[in-house]
Amino acid sequence: MNTTALKKTKIIRDLSRIPDNKLDSVRKYIDSILIESKQHTRKNQSLKGIWSNAGFEKITDLEGEIKEVRKQLSDAILRRQL
């Protein structure tokens, strides 16, 4: 496990030990850090067009090709099990 994951795990574990009346203070502190680092809100990113110009538009019968590849994959899996 990397050091960032270990730090997060320790923080989460320690959060369970904080008294209920102090949780609002912790929330405000975390919010202030997030605002300071400007990572509080993430921008949504679109994946539209990610496969454009990848060569799929050159395939005339895409559905048929997908069926053939699925059949080949299925056959390969079945051969491994025998």
Backbone as XML, in Angstrom:
<?xml version="1.0"?>
<chain id="A" units="angstrom">
  <residue number="1" name="MET">
    <atom name="N" x="0.854" y="-1.178" z="0.000"/>
    <atom name="CA" x="0.000" y="0.000" z="0.000"/>
    <atom name="C" x="0.894" y="1.233" z="0.000"/>
  </residue>
  <residue number="2" name="ASN">
    <atom name="N" x="0.552" y="2.234" z="-0.799"/>
    <atom name="CA" x="1.395" y="3.419" z="-0.868"/>
    <atom name="C" x="1.159" y="4.331" z="0.331"/>
  </residue>
  <residue number="3" name="THR">
    <atom name="N" x="2.031" y="5.315" z="0.492"/>
    <atom name="CA" x="1.970" y="6.168" z="1.679"/>
    <atom name="C" x="0.697" y="7.009" z="1.718"/>
  </residue>
  <residue number="4" name="THR">
    <atom name="N" x="0.195" y="7.448" z="0.573"/>
    <atom name="CA" x="-1.039" y="8.233" z="0.554"/>
    <atom name="C" x="-2.204" y="7.401" z="1.055"/>
  </residue>
  <residue number="5" name="ALA">
    <atom name="N" x="-2.294" y="6.171" z="0.601"/>
    <atom name="CA" x="-3.382" y="5.287" z="1.041"/>
    <atom name="C" x="-3.273" y="5.010" z="2.534"/>
  </residue>
  <residue number="6" name="LEU">
    <atom name="N" x="-2.058" y="4.829" z="3.022"/>
    <atom name="CA" x="-1.870" y="4.596" z="4.456"/>
    <atom name="C" x="-2.294" y="5.808" z="5.272"/>
  </residue>
  <residue number="7" name="LYS">
    <atom name="N" x="-1.951" y="6.996" z="4.791"/>
    <atom name="CA" x="-2.337" y="8.221" z="5.498"/>
    <atom name="C" x="-3.859" y="8.359" z="5.536"/>
  </residue>
  <residue number="8" name="LYS">
    <atom name="N" x="-4.515" y="8.098" z="4.398"/>
    <atom name="CA" x="-5.969" y="8.204" z="4.350"/>
    <atom name="C" x="-6.626" y="7.186" z="5.278"/>
  </residue>
  <residue number="9" name="THR">
    <atom name="N" x="-6.097" y="5.979" z="5.293"/>
    <atom name="CA" x="-6.641" y="4.945" z="6.170"/>
    <atom name="C" x="-6.522" y="5.340" z="7.629"/>
  </residue>
  <residue number="10" name="LYS">
    <atom name="N" x="-5.372" y="5.900" z="8.014"/>
    <atom name="CA" x="-5.162" y="6.339" z="9.397"/>
    <atom name="C" x="-6.109" y="7.476" z="9.753"/>
  </residue>
  <residue number="11" name="ILE">
    <atom name="N" x="-6.316" y="8.404" z="8.829"/>
    <atom name="CA" x="-7.229" y="9.514" z="9.086"/>
    <atom name="C" x="-8.651" y="9.003" z="9.271"/>
  </residue>
  <residue number="12" name="ILE">
    <atom name="N" x="-9.072" y="8.087" z="8.418"/>
    <atom name="CA" x="-10.421" y="7.528" z="8.527"/>
    <atom name="C" x="-10.583" y="6.789" z="9.856"/>
  </residue>
  <residue number="13" name="ARG">
    <atom name="N" x="-9.558" y="6.035" z="10.234"/>
    <atom name="CA" x="-9.610" y="5.318" z="11.511"/>
    <atom name="C" x="-9.705" y="6.302" z="12.671"/>
  </residue>
  <residue number="14" name="ASP">
    <atom name="N" x="-8.927" y="7.383" z="12.621"/>
    <atom name="CA" x="-8.939" y="8.365" z="13.696"/>
    <atom name="C" x="-10.251" y="9.142" z="13.742"/>
  </residue>
  <residue number="15" name="LEU">
    <atom name="N" x="-10.903" y="9.324" z="12.589"/>
    <atom name="CA" x="-12.187" y="10.029" z="12.574"/>
    <atom name="C" x="-13.241" y="9.308" z="13.404"/>
  </residue>
  <residue number="16" name="SER">
    <atom name="N" x="-13.164" y="8.007" z="13.454"/>
    <atom name="CA" x="-14.154" y="7.256" z="14.238"/>
    <atom name="C" x="-13.982" y="7.477" z="15.733"/>
  </residue>
  <residue number="17" name="ARG">
    <atom name="N" x="-12.846" y="8.003" z="16.134"/>
    <atom name="CA" x="-12.587" y="8.252" z="17.565"/>
    <atom name="C" x="-12.934" y="9.669" z="17.996"/>
  </residue>
  <residue number="18" name="ILE">
    <atom name="N" x="-13.277" y="10.532" z="17.054"/>
    <atom name="CA" x="-13.600" y="11.922" z="17.387"/>
    <atom name="C" x="-14.997" y="11.986" z="17.996"/>
  </residue>
  <residue number="19" name="PRO">
    <atom name="N" x="-15.150" y="12.747" z="19.079"/>
    <atom name="CA" x="-16.474" y="12.878" z="19.705"/>
    <atom name="C" x="-17.465" y="13.542" z="18.745"/>
  </residue>
  <residue number="20" name="ASP">
    <atom name="N" x="-18.734" y="13.178" z="18.874"/>
    <atom name="CA" x="-19.775" y="13.691" z="17.995"/>
    <atom name="C" x="-19.845" y="15.215" z="17.977"/>
  </residue>
  <residue number="21" name="ASN">
    <atom name="N" x="-19.629" y="15.842" z="19.104"/>
    <atom name="CA" x="-19.750" y="17.298" z="19.180"/>
    <atom name="C" x="-18.588" y="18.021" z="18.492"/>
  </residue>
  <residue number="22" name="LYS">
    <atom name="N" x="-17.555" y="17.309" z="18.081"/>
    <atom name="CA" x="-16.411" y="17.921" z="17.397"/>
    <atom name="C" x="-16.412" y="17.651" z="15.888"/>
  </residue>
  <residue number="23" name="LEU">
    <atom name="N" x="-17.349" y="16.850" z="15.408"/>
    <atom name="CA" x="-17.382" y="16.497" z="13.986"/>
    <atom name="C" x="-17.633" y="17.706" z="13.091"/>
  </residue>
  <residue number="24" name="ASP">
    <atom name="N" x="-18.441" y="18.659" z="13.553"/>
    <atom name="CA" x="-18.686" y="19.866" z="12.755"/>
    <atom name="C" x="-17.402" y="20.661" z="12.569"/>
  </residue>
  <residue number="25" name="SER">
    <atom name="N" x="-16.586" y="20.718" z="13.600"/>
    <atom name="CA" x="-15.304" y="21.428" z="13.498"/>
    <atom name="C" x="-14.385" y="20.749" z="12.488"/>
  </residue>
  <residue number="26" name="VAL">
    <atom name="N" x="-14.365" y="19.430" z="12.500"/>
    <atom name="CA" x="-13.542" y="18.678" z="11.556"/>
    <atom name="C" x="-14.041" y="18.919" z="10.129"/>
  </residue>
  <residue number="27" name="ARG">
    <atom name="N" x="-15.360" y="18.899" z="9.943"/>
    <atom name="CA" x="-15.947" y="19.145" z="8.621"/>
    <atom name="C" x="-15.548" y="20.528" z="8.099"/>
  </residue>
  <residue number="28" name="LYS">
    <atom name="N" x="-15.625" y="21.562" z="8.973"/>
    <atom name="CA" x="-15.257" y="22.917" z="8.569"/>
    <atom name="C" x="-13.776" y="22.992" z="8.200"/>
  </residue>
  <residue number="29" name="TYR">
    <atom name="N" x="-12.942" y="22.286" z="8.943"/>
    <atom name="CA" x="-11.511" y="22.296" z="8.655"/>
    <atom name="C" x="-11.217" y="21.629" z="7.307"/>
  </residue>
  <residue number="30" name="ILE">
    <atom name="N" x="-11.855" y="20.509" z="7.063"/>
    <atom name="CA" x="-11.672" y="19.817" z="5.785"/>
    <atom name="C" x="-12.156" y="20.696" z="4.637"/>
  </residue>
  <residue number="31" name="ASP">
    <atom name="N" x="-13.314" y="21.346" z="4.815"/>
    <atom name="CA" x="-13.822" y="22.244" z="3.775"/>
    <atom name="C" x="-12.840" y="23.376" z="3.498"/>
  </residue>
  <residue number="32" name="SER">
    <atom name="N" x="-12.241" y="23.928" z="4.546"/>
    <atom name="CA" x="-11.294" y="25.032" z="4.345"/>
    <atom name="C" x="-10.058" y="24.563" z="3.571"/>
  </residue>
  <residue number="33" name="ILE">
    <atom name="N" x="-9.598" y="23.359" z="3.835"/>
    <atom name="CA" x="-8.450" y="22.809" z="3.102"/>
    <atom name="C" x="-8.810" y="22.592" z="1.645"/>
  </residue>
  <residue number="34" name="LEU">
    <atom name="N" x="-9.996" y="22.056" z="1.396"/>
    <atom name="CA" x="-10.426" y="21.807" z="0.020"/>
    <atom name="C" x="-10.584" y="23.105" z="-0.766"/>
  </residue>
  <residue number="35" name="ILE">
    <atom name="N" x="-11.140" y="24.114" z="-0.142"/>
    <atom name="CA" x="-11.294" y="25.410" z="-0.810"/>
    <atom name="C" x="-9.924" y="26.002" z="-1.101"/>
  </residue>
  <residue number="36" name="GLU">
    <atom name="N" x="-9.030" y="25.871" z="-0.140"/>
    <atom name="CA" x="-7.672" y="26.396" z="-0.297"/>
    <atom name="C" x="-6.938" y="25.715" z="-1.450"/>
  </residue>
  <residue number="37" name="SER">
    <atom name="N" x="-7.142" y="24.420" z="-1.614"/>
    <atom name="CA" x="-6.451" y="23.683" z="-2.668"/>
    <atom name="C" x="-7.231" y="23.682" z="-3.981"/>
  </residue>
  <residue number="38" name="LYS">
    <atom name="N" x="-8.431" y="24.270" z="-3.974"/>
    <atom name="CA" x="-9.283" y="24.406" z="-5.160"/>
    <atom name="C" x="-9.640" y="23.053" z="-5.774"/>
  </residue>
  <residue number="39" name="GLN">
    <atom name="N" x="-9.723" y="22.017" z="-4.969"/>
    <atom name="CA" x="-10.114" y="20.699" z="-5.451"/>
    <atom name="C" x="-11.484" y="20.310" z="-4.905"/>
  </residue>
  <residue number="40" name="HIS">
    <atom name="N" x="-12.195" y="21.263" z="-4.386"/>
    <atom name="CA" x="-13.480" y="20.984" z="-3.753"/>
    <atom name="C" x="-14.514" y="20.465" z="-4.754"/>
  </residue>
  <residue number="41" name="THR">
    <atom name="N" x="-14.565" y="21.063" z="-5.930"/>
    <atom name="CA" x="-15.509" y="20.593" z="-6.944"/>
    <atom name="C" x="-14.738" y="20.100" z="-8.158"/>
  </residue>
  <residue number="42" name="ARG">
    <atom name="N" x="-15.121" y="18.963" z="-8.627"/>
    <atom name="CA" x="-14.495" y="18.395" z="-9.815"/>
    <atom name="C" x="-15.328" y="18.754" z="-11.032"/>
  </residue>
  <residue number="43" name="LYS">
    <atom name="N" x="-14.660" y="18.999" z="-12.118"/>
    <atom name="CA" x="-15.362" y="19.270" z="-13.358"/>
    <atom name="C" x="-15.714" y="17.949" z="-14.019"/>
  </residue>
  <residue number="44" name="ASN">
    <atom name="N" x="-16.938" y="17.879" z="-14.532"/>
    <atom name="CA" x="-17.343" y="16.693" z="-15.275"/>
    <atom name="C" x="-16.653" y="16.699" z="-16.626"/>
  </residue>
  <residue number="45" name="GLN">
    <atom name="N" x="-16.161" y="15.562" z="-17.007"/>
    <atom name="CA" x="-15.499" y="15.440" z="-18.286"/>
    <atom name="C" x="-16.283" y="14.474" z="-19.162"/>
  </residue>
  <residue number="46" name="SER">
    <atom name="N" x="-16.442" y="14.854" z="-20.396"/>
    <atom name="CA" x="-17.169" y="14.022" z="-21.333"/>
    <atom name="C" x="-16.208" y="13.073" z="-22.043"/>
  </residue>
  <residue number="47" name="LEU">
    <atom name="N" x="-16.649" y="11.864" z="-22.242"/>
    <atom name="CA" x="-15.869" y="10.887" z="-22.995"/>
    <atom name="C" x="-16.336" y="10.797" z="-24.442"/>
  </residue>
  <residue number="48" name="LYS">
    <atom name="N" x="-17.191" y="11.744" z="-24.828"/>
    <atom name="CA" x="-17.721" y="11.752" z="-26.189"/>
    <atom name="C" x="-16.566" y="11.901" z="-27.177"/>
  </residue>
  <residue number="49" name="GLY">
    <atom name="N" x="-16.553" y="11.035" z="-28.158"/>
    <atom name="CA" x="-15.545" y="11.103" z="-29.202"/>
    <atom name="C" x="-14.230" y="10.426" z="-28.856"/>
  </residue>
  <residue number="50" name="ILE">
    <atom name="N" x="-14.187" y="9.717" z="-27.739"/>
    <atom name="CA" x="-12.926" y="9.098" z="-27.318"/>
    <atom name="C" x="-12.449" y="8.050" z="-28.320"/>
  </residue>
  <residue number="51" name="TRP">
    <atom name="N" x="-13.401" y="7.396" z="-29.011"/>
    <atom name="CA" x="-13.031" y="6.357" z="-29.970"/>
    <atom name="C" x="-13.025" y="6.858" z="-31.411"/>
  </residue>
  <residue number="52" name="SER">
    <atom name="N" x="-13.229" y="8.155" z="-31.609"/>
    <atom name="CA" x="-13.246" y="8.657" z="-32.985"/>
    <atom name="C" x="-11.841" y="8.570" z="-33.588"/>
  </residue>
  <residue number="53" name="ASN">
    <atom name="N" x="-11.800" y="8.291" z="-34.849"/>
    <atom name="CA" x="-10.538" y="8.141" z="-35.597"/>
    <atom name="C" x="-9.660" y="7.014" z="-35.053"/>
  </residue>
  <residue number="54" name="ALA">
    <atom name="N" x="-10.294" y="6.013" z="-34.451"/>
    <atom name="CA" x="-9.548" y="4.862" z="-33.944"/>
    <atom name="C" x="-9.554" y="3.717" z="-34.949"/>
  </residue>
  <residue number="55" name="GLY">
    <atom name="N" x="-10.245" y="3.896" z="-36.063"/>
    <atom name="CA" x="-10.264" y="2.874" z="-37.095"/>
    <atom name="C" x="-11.567" y="2.111" z="-37.179"/>
  </residue>
  <residue number="56" name="PHE">
    <atom name="N" x="-12.460" y="2.288" z="-36.211"/>
    <atom name="CA" x="-13.724" y="1.556" z="-36.227"/>
    <atom name="C" x="-14.625" y="2.010" z="-37.367"/>
  </residue>
  <residue number="57" name="GLU">
    <atom name="N" x="-14.487" y="3.256" z="-37.788"/>
    <atom name="CA" x="-15.336" y="3.750" z="-38.864"/>
    <atom name="C" x="-14.986" y="3.097" z="-40.204"/>
  </residue>
  <residue number="58" name="LYS">
    <atom name="N" x="-13.828" y="2.461" z="-40.295"/>
    <atom name="CA" x="-13.414" y="1.788" z="-41.522"/>
    <atom name="C" x="-14.025" y="0.394" z="-41.656"/>
  </residue>
  <residue number="59" name="ILE">
    <atom name="N" x="-14.549" y="-0.155" z="-40.554"/>
    <atom name="CA" x="-15.151" y="-1.492" z="-40.571"/>
    <atom name="C" x="-16.562" y="-1.371" z="-41.139"/>
  </residue>
  <residue number="60" name="THR">
    <atom name="N" x="-16.828" y="-2.100" z="-42.216"/>
    <atom name="CA" x="-18.131" y="-1.987" z="-42.881"/>
    <atom name="C" x="-19.237" y="-2.678" z="-42.098"/>
  </residue>
  <residue number="61" name="ASP">
    <atom name="N" x="-18.945" y="-3.837" z="-41.503"/>
    <atom name="CA" x="-19.949" y="-4.586" z="-40.750"/>
    <atom name="C" x="-19.469" y="-4.708" z="-39.299"/>
  </residue>
  <residue number="62" name="LEU">
    <atom name="N" x="-19.597" y="-3.633" z="-38.559"/>
    <atom name="CA" x="-19.103" y="-3.602" z="-37.186"/>
    <atom name="C" x="-19.814" y="-4.623" z="-36.300"/>
  </residue>
  <residue number="63" name="GLU">
    <atom name="N" x="-21.138" y="-4.707" z="-36.418"/>
    <atom name="CA" x="-21.901" y="-5.665" z="-35.624"/>
    <atom name="C" x="-21.449" y="-7.097" z="-35.899"/>
  </residue>
  <residue number="64" name="GLY">
    <atom name="N" x="-21.229" y="-7.436" z="-37.162"/>
    <atom name="CA" x="-20.764" y="-8.776" z="-37.529"/>
    <atom name="C" x="-19.384" y="-9.052" z="-36.958"/>
  </residue>
  <residue number="65" name="GLU">
    <atom name="N" x="-18.514" y="-8.059" z="-37.011"/>
    <atom name="CA" x="-17.164" y="-8.216" z="-36.448"/>
    <atom name="C" x="-17.217" y="-8.459" z="-34.947"/>
  </residue>
  <residue number="66" name="ILE">
    <atom name="N" x="-18.091" y="-7.713" z="-34.258"/>
    <atom name="CA" x="-18.234" y="-7.887" z="-32.806"/>
    <atom name="C" x="-18.735" y="-9.291" z="-32.497"/>
  </residue>
  <residue number="67" name="LYS">
    <atom name="N" x="-19.722" y="-9.773" z="-33.257"/>
    <atom name="CA" x="-20.239" y="-11.131" z="-33.048"/>
    <atom name="C" x="-19.134" y="-12.169" z="-33.253"/>
  </residue>
  <residue number="68" name="GLU">
    <atom name="N" x="-18.327" y="-11.986" z="-34.286"/>
    <atom name="CA" x="-17.246" y="-12.930" z="-34.583"/>
    <atom name="C" x="-16.200" y="-12.938" z="-33.459"/>
  </residue>
  <residue number="69" name="VAL">
    <atom name="N" x="-15.847" y="-11.771" z="-32.976"/>
    <atom name="CA" x="-14.857" y="-11.688" z="-31.900"/>
    <atom name="C" x="-15.408" y="-12.331" z="-30.627"/>
  </residue>
  <residue number="70" name="ARG">
    <atom name="N" x="-16.689" y="-12.099" z="-30.338"/>
    <atom name="CA" x="-17.304" y="-12.721" z="-29.158"/>
    <atom name="C" x="-17.298" y="-14.240" z="-29.293"/>
  </residue>
  <residue number="71" name="LYS">
    <atom name="N" x="-17.593" y="-14.737" z="-30.479"/>
    <atom name="CA" x="-17.596" y="-16.188" z="-30.717"/>
    <atom name="C" x="-16.200" y="-16.755" z="-30.526"/>
  </residue>
  <residue number="72" name="GLN">
    <atom name="N" x="-15.188" y="-16.083" z="-31.068"/>
    <atom name="CA" x="-13.813" y="-16.553" z="-30.915"/>
    <atom name="C" x="-13.399" y="-16.562" z="-29.441"/>
  </residue>
  <residue number="73" name="LEU">
    <atom name="N" x="-13.788" y="-15.525" z="-28.715"/>
    <atom name="CA" x="-13.462" y="-15.454" z="-27.297"/>
    <atom name="C" x="-14.158" y="-16.563" z="-26.521"/>
  </residue>
  <residue number="74" name="SER">
    <atom name="N" x="-15.423" y="-16.796" z="-26.837"/>
    <atom name="CA" x="-16.181" y="-17.859" z="-26.181"/>
    <atom name="C" x="-15.554" y="-19.220" z="-26.451"/>
  </residue>
  <residue number="75" name="ASP">
    <atom name="N" x="-15.183" y="-19.466" z="-27.697"/>
    <atom name="CA" x="-14.545" y="-20.733" z="-28.050"/>
    <atom name="C" x="-13.222" y="-20.913" z="-27.313"/>
  </residue>
  <residue number="76" name="ALA">
    <atom name="N" x="-12.450" y="-19.843" z="-27.215"/>
    <atom name="CA" x="-11.155" y="-19.924" z="-26.522"/>
    <atom name="C" x="-11.350" y="-20.245" z="-25.043"/>
  </residue>
  <residue number="77" name="ILE">
    <atom name="N" x="-12.377" y="-19.649" z="-24.435"/>
    <atom name="CA" x="-12.661" y="-19.924" z="-23.017"/>
    <atom name="C" x="-13.109" y="-21.357" z="-22.833"/>
  </residue>
  <residue number="78" name="LEU">
    <atom name="N" x="-13.970" y="-21.842" z="-23.724"/>
    <atom name="CA" x="-14.459" y="-23.212" z="-23.618"/>
    <atom name="C" x="-13.325" y="-24.220" z="-23.803"/>
  </residue>
  <residue number="79" name="ARG">
    <atom name="N" x="-12.392" y="-23.935" z="-24.701"/>
    <atom name="CA" x="-11.248" y="-24.843" z="-24.909"/>
    <atom name="C" x="-10.366" y="-24.917" z="-23.669"/>
  </residue>
  <residue number="80" name="ARG">
    <atom name="N" x="-10.238" y="-23.818" z="-22.952"/>
    <atom name="CA" x="-9.417" y="-23.815" z="-21.731"/>
    <atom name="C" x="-10.037" y="-24.675" z="-20.648"/>
  </residue>
  <residue number="81" name="GLN">
    <atom name="N" x="-11.363" y="-24.729" z="-20.585"/>
    <atom name="CA" x="-12.051" y="-25.468" z="-19.542"/>
    <atom name="C" x="-12.034" y="-26.970" z="-19.772"/>
  </residue>
  <residue number="82" name="LEU">
    <atom name="N" x="-11.764" y="-27.391" z="-20.986"/>
    <atom name="CA" x="-11.779" y="-28.828" z="-21.285"/>
    <atom name="C" x="-10.499" y="-29.490" z="-20.956"/>
  </residue>
</chain>
